[in-house]
């Protein structure tokens, strides 16, 4: 008997990723060739709707989803591992996120270590330490209309994109499929799973600051505590007057308070693509739609 291949299904907690999970575990013709492990990594700053969606998907599809969180070791030279949680015990106050910030500093466009430390390393720690897998494929939920997000190292890293390579799914098709299901991810398309991800466009951040200002509480607290702390691998940055320049989350070194100040003069409309089954993508759609980080790419859309 041929030994089965091993497949890690990285479930980000979004609807595209959720459909991929359904496709691979219920419809994929070649599924008998694979041992599958389904893993969701919780940052502690996911929207509650995301956590509920992950829990509901496990029940609807009849699969076991392993929930992991980053276990950060403060000693230098000791990498991040994982701890296993579930829907009831998952962190909801940013605990894994703050642990990462204490060691590595505030993540932002110049230092994008949040995905690495809270998604990539905990998931692979579970696969290697928990399951003992050394050689395996990783399935990533990127759609055919996001084909430019495929990583160049996909063959070397054994990454597969089922919704591109095996079934060409688009945003419209994903939206329509979920309208036929007993539940959906109860978030607007621009909200995404991580409440105030720094990768969101300023338009999205302005809209969220007005609709749900409390979503920024954690980032504001982190900037108050850690913006002037420089981790070992970074150099201290100074402003024009020679003062230590703080590290902030958002692009252009903007702080939470600056986002709120700029939002006062923002009166634009941010479209919610979540419930649109038939629509044309334009430049603003491409800029504004953000979901959660998958482990081998930048943010995508819901």
Secondary structure, DSSP 8 states (H G I E B T S, - for coil): ----EEEEEE--SSHHHHHHHHIIIII-TTGGGEEEEEEEE--S-B-HHHHHHHHHHHHHHT--EEEEEEE---STT---EEEEE-TTTS--SSHHHHHHHHHH----SS--HHHIIIIIHHHHHIIIIIS---S-EEE----GGGGGGS-TTTTTTTEE-HHHHTS---HHHHHHHHHTSS----S-TTT-SBTT-TTS-HHHHHHHHHH-GGGGHHHHHHHHHHTT---TTS---B-TTS-B----SBGGGB-HHHHHHHHTT-------GGG-SS----HHHHHH----B-TTSSB---
